[in-house]
């Protein structure tokens, strides 16, 4: 009986020194160290790559533009990044409607497409809906 009381007392002393895990607004979760990004490729009607101009990204939930910094060693291509994990907290966990607008400099045609992209309390940004590529007519 004394042995059981001693173990109980020891457990009580050990746990009294414990601190609770601090919870964030998103709760406790384990995420990978991967860095996620979501982008889209642009093509003309002959399936040739198009390096677009006037590329704009707008979060329709907040009505705020999402501005991406272009690195100094940026090489133009037909792939444009819409969002990445740096934008995670500006999105809702359920997904925001993200409007992407770009212009084909040769034809002058402008295309607007809407994507649904989640972020928020998720570990990474994720495309819920939207195309992998956009083709100009």
C-alpha positions, 0 to 999 in steps of 0.5 A, spaced: 500 500 500 505 504 501 508 502 494 502 504 491 502 511 494 509 513 493 508 511 486 502 516 486 505 521 489 511 521 484 507 521 478 503 527 481 510 531 483 512 529 476 506 532 472 506 538 476 512 540 473 509 539 466 507 545 462 501 544 457 503 544 449 501 551 447 496 551 442 495 556 436 489 558 432 490 552 427 491 547 433 497 542 433 499 539 427 506 536 424 507 538 417 513 536 412 519 541 410 517 541 403 515 548 400 509 547 395 507 552 390 501 552 385 502 555 378 499 555 371 502 554 364 500 558 358 500 556 350 497 559 344 492 555 339 498 551 336 500 549 343 506 553 343 508 556 349 506 563 351 510 568 355 505 572 358 504 579 360 500 583 365 500 577 369 495 578 375 493 574 381 487 577 385 484 573 391 476 574 390 474 573 398 479 579 400 479 582 393 486 583 394 491 582 389 497 577 390 503 580 388 509 575 387 516 578 387 520 576 381 527 574 383 533 577 379 535 571 375 528 570 373 528 566 366 521 568 362 517 562 361 510 560 360 510 557 367 507 562 372 507 561 379 500 563 382 501 562 390 506 558 394 507 557 401 509 564 403 502 566 401 499 560 406 496 565 411 493 569 407 488 564 404 482 560 408 483 553 410 477 551 406 479 555 399 479 561 396 477 563 389 483 566 386 482 570 379 488 569 374 489 574 368 494 574 363 495 577 356 498 574 350 503 579 347 502 577 340 495 576 339 493 581 345 488 577 347 487 577 355 484 570 359 481 570 366 481 564 369 479 562 377 482 557 381 480 555 388 486 554 392 486 552 400 491 555 405 490 557 412 491 552 417 493 547 412 500 545 412 501 547 405 497 551 399 493 546 395 489 547 388 482 544 389 480 546 382 483 550 376 486 548 370 494 546 369 494 550 363 491 556 359 490 556 352 489 563 348 485 562 342 
